[in-house]
Amino acid sequence: MKIWTKEQQIALGLTQKESKVLRVLNVQGTLNTSVLAYQASIPRVTTMRILNMLHKRGFVARKKHGRMVEWALVNPALLEKRLAHLFEESGVFNKSNIGLSEVGSLTIYRGVEEMLESNRKMLVAHAGERVLAVEPNGIWKHFPKDQSDSWKHLNLLFKQKQILIEMVTEEGFEKVLKKEVSPDIEETFLSLAVDIRVVPAGVLDSATEVLIFRDQILFTDWAERVAVEIKNPSTVRVVKAMYRMLQKNGRKYEMR
């Protein structure tokens, strides 16, 4: 496998230290944690943390031999194909049979059923947390009315999993909801919000809903019926900071 450029590292969502660990594994093959830490010139505790993150994101495999744990790259050829696709260097990559999640930082869901499932999985994974929900007025006219029962049950997962909702939306959202959404859906979602901030109409100007958890983001484009899940920690921090600033500048909405 080639050594990645800085641009490729960014595209894969890798930090410099993560990339360094992967390069050592690429050259040396399977290694235990101590040897890998020595070869990468990174403290063992830091290397262990990096390896666990890379393992969760699908870059490395973990093998146990008694008490010893060894690490190896997961399918280096797949990573090369993923890079080729990202930088349009090859026409052999077929995005319909290899998901972005196989290299760790992105997963794409298409169609209402997959969007429902992506939301359900995220809520289950983040039970007991707070979520910042960004709800532009533009999403509601694309709301799939034939799936209202499914979304009603999904929204109730927020309550079942004890997830607290901080919401950012636009002026006039009450009128849009009454026009475009059945009352039971409106009541289910709004009644769960512990804090609602309102920004001027047109500020969000989008058909994309955003759910921001501690270490994960879900962008749901209702117009295109596509959801994009991001797990890269650096990206989550940047996006969260951006929307926190928007939230801070919004006026507090009092439920009637």
Buried (B, 14 or more C-beta within 10 A) or exposed (E): BEEBEEEBBEBBBBBEBBBBBBBBBBEEEEBEBEBBBEBBEBEEEEBBEBBEBBBEBBBBBBEEEEEEBBBBBBBBEBBBBBBBBBEEEEEEBEEEEBEBBBBBBBBBBEEBEBBBBBBBBBBEEBEEBBBBBBBBBBBBEBBEEEBBEBBBEBBBBBEEBEBEBBBBBBBEBBEBBEEBBBEEBBBBBBEBBEBBBBBEBEBBEBBBBBBBBEBBBBBBBBEEBBBBBBBBBEBBEEBBEEBBEBBEEBEEBEEE
